[in-house]
Amino acid sequence: MSMRNLLSRVETKKIDKAASMLKVLAHPKRLAIVDLLGKEEKMTVTEIYQYLDLPQAIASQHLITLKDKGVLSSFKVGTKIYYSLSIPKLIDVIDCLEECCSDM
């Protein structure tokens, strides 16, 4: 479908938000975080950086970016901060990318 058809079906504000979310997902580490949180209901920063074998500072930076763009939500329990997907259907984007890239 052409962009014109999309613009006639979806509000510009929603298209802008979708484009912003896709931009923030356009990083391998952030895709890995979204994929991981799509399989787990919630995880702490420590669990995420250890599972993905990332330096803690790098993982935290990516988590903050994803949260700021509305991809992740967080909540605190005691001293631990838990992260989860704000929009669980985002895992479908990961699945689609995996399927598309496996044919290349």
C-alpha positions in Angstrom: 0.0 0.0 0.0 1.2 3.5 -0.7 1.9 6.1 2.0 -1.2 8.0 0.9 -3.4 5.0 1.7 -1.8 4.7 5.1 -2.2 8.4 5.8 -5.9 8.1 5.0 -6.3 5.1 7.3 -4.3 6.2 10.3 -3.9 9.5 12.1 -0.6 11.3 11.5 0.0 11.4 15.2 -0.1 7.6 15.4 2.1 7.2 12.3 4.6 9.5 13.9 4.6 7.5 17.1 5.0 4.2 15.2 8.0 5.7 13.2 9.5 6.8 16.5 9.2 3.4 18.0 10.7 1.7 14.9 13.6 4.1 15.0 14.4 3.3 18.7 14.1 -0.5 17.8 16.7 0.0 15.0 19.6 -1.1 17.2 20.7 -4.7 17.7 21.0 -4.5 21.5 17.6 -2.9 21.9 16.1 -5.5 19.6 17.7 -8.1 21.8 16.2 -6.5 25.0 12.7 -6.4 23.4 13.0 -10.0 22.3 14.1 -11.0 25.8 11.3 -9.1 27.5 8.9 -10.6 25.0 9.7 -14.1 26.4 9.8 -13.0 30.1 7.1 -11.1 31.8 9.5 -8.8 33.7 13.2 -8.7 34.4 15.5 -6.6 36.5 18.4 -4.5 35.0 20.8 -7.0 36.4 19.0 -10.0 34.9 18.9 -8.3 31.5 22.5 -7.3 31.3 23.7 -10.6 32.6 21.5 -12.6 30.2 22.6 -10.5 27.2 26.2 -10.4 28.4 26.3 -6.5 28.2 28.1 -4.1 30.4 25.7 -2.8 33.0 26.0 0.9 31.9 25.3 0.0 28.3 22.2 -2.1 29.2 20.9 0.7 31.5 21.4 3.3 28.7 19.4 1.2 26.2 16.7 0.5 28.8 16.3 4.2 29.5 16.0 4.9 25.8 13.4 2.2 25.3 11.4 3.4 28.3 11.6 7.1 27.1 10.1 6.1 23.8 7.3 4.1 25.4 8.6 0.7 24.4 9.2 -0.4 28.0 7.6 0.3 31.3 9.2 -0.1 34.7 8.3 -0.4 38.4 10.3 -0.6 41.5 10.1 -3.3 44.2 12.4 -2.5 47.1 15.7 -1.6 45.5 15.1 -3.5 42.3 13.7 -1.9 39.1 11.8 -4.3 36.9 11.3 -3.7 33.2 8.6 -5.1 30.9 7.2 -4.4 27.4 4.7 -1.6 27.4 3.2 -3.1 24.2 3.5 -6.9 24.3 2.6 -7.1 20.6 6.0 -5.6 19.8 7.3 -9.1 20.0 5.4 -9.7 16.7 7.8 -7.2 15.1 10.8 -9.2 16.3 9.2 -12.4 15.0 8.5 -10.8 11.7 12.1 -9.5 11.4 13.4 -12.9 12.3 11.3 -14.6 9.7 12.1 -12.0 7.0 15.9 -12.2 7.7 16.0 -16.0 7.7 15.2 -15.9 4.0 18.2 -13.7 3.1 
